[in-house]
Amino acid sequence: MSAAEALARAEAAGICLRLRPDGGVRMEAAEPPPADMLAALRRCREEVSGLLVARGKAAEFQARAAFYHRSSAEAFAALTAPDPELDAERAIIALYYAGEGDA
């Protein structure tokens, strides 16, 4: 059984596997897991740990990407919102970037 299969089987049985700060794996379950499942997880302990690390990095990347997308959308909305006090400044900036303003 591969590490991915052992991890999937454990999670399907309601076992939660998490990385500890020291790099070890912590297991939480409502009831003791079957002995054969524990043996399979022990056999591929390092690979399971690697899968959990990769999963954590993927989740972190997705969270950062979502934050960037949300922040960009909010910034664009703020910059394009009508604001009479900024209309003159925006006009000057637009002229500058169009090549018609003073350098």
C-alpha positions in Angstrom: 0.0 0.0 0.0 1.4 3.4 -1.0 1.6 6.4 1.4 -1.2 8.1 -0.5 -3.5 5.1 -0.2 -2.7 4.7 3.5 -3.5 8.4 4.1 -6.7 8.2 2.1 -7.8 5.1 3.9 -7.1 6.6 7.3 -8.9 9.8 6.5 -11.9 7.8 5.1 -12.0 6.0 8.5 -12.3 9.3 10.3 -8.6 9.6 11.4 -7.2 13.1 11.3 -3.4 13.2 10.6 -1.6 16.5 11.2 2.0 17.6 11.2 3.5 18.5 14.6 5.9 21.4 14.8 8.8 19.0 15.1 7.9 17.3 11.8 6.3 14.3 13.3 2.7 13.2 12.6 -0.1 13.5 15.1 -3.1 11.2 14.8 -6.5 12.0 16.2 -9.4 9.6 16.0 -12.7 9.1 17.8 -11.9 5.5 18.4 -8.7 3.4 18.1 -7.9 2.7 14.4 -7.5 -0.9 13.2 -4.0 -2.4 13.8 -3.5 -3.1 10.1 -4.1 0.6 9.3 -1.7 1.7 12.0 0.9 -0.7 10.6 0.4 0.7 7.1 0.9 4.2 8.3 4.0 3.3 10.3 5.6 1.6 7.2 5.3 4.7 5.2 5.6 7.3 8.0 8.1 9.6 6.1 6.1 9.5 2.9 2.9 10.3 4.8 4.7 13.2 6.5 5.8 14.4 3.0 2.3 14.3 1.7 1.0 16.3 4.7 3.8 18.9 4.1 2.9 19.2 0.4 -0.8 19.5 1.3 0.0 22.3 3.8 2.0 24.1 1.2 -0.7 23.8 -1.4 -3.3 25.1 1.1 -1.0 28.0 2.0 -0.5 28.9 -1.7 -4.3 28.8 -2.3 -4.9 31.0 0.7 -2.3 33.5 -0.5 -3.7 33.5 -4.0 -7.2 34.1 -2.8 -6.0 37.0 -0.5 -4.1 38.5 -3.5 -7.1 38.3 -5.8 -9.4 39.7 -3.1 -6.9 42.5 -2.3 -6.4 43.4 -5.9 -10.2 43.5 -6.6 -10.7 45.7 -3.5 -7.9 48.0 -4.5 -9.2 48.4 -8.1 -12.7 49.1 -6.8 -11.3 51.7 -4.5 -9.3 53.4 -7.3 -12.2 53.4 -9.7 -14.9 54.5 -7.3 -16.3 58.0 -8.0 -14.6 60.5 -5.8 -15.1 64.2 -6.8 -12.1 65.2 -4.6 -9.8 63.0 -6.7 -11.2 63.8 -10.1 -8.6 66.5 -10.9 -5.7 64.4 -9.7 -6.9 61.4 -11.7 -7.2 63.6 -14.8 -3.6 64.8 -14.3 -2.3 61.3 -13.9 -4.2 60.2 -17.0 -2.7 63.0 -19.0 0.8 62.2 -17.7 0.5 58.5 -18.7 -0.9 59.5 -22.1 2.3 61.5 -22.7 0.6 64.9 -22.6 1.7 66.0 -19.1 4.8 67.7 -17.9 7.7 65.4 -16.9 
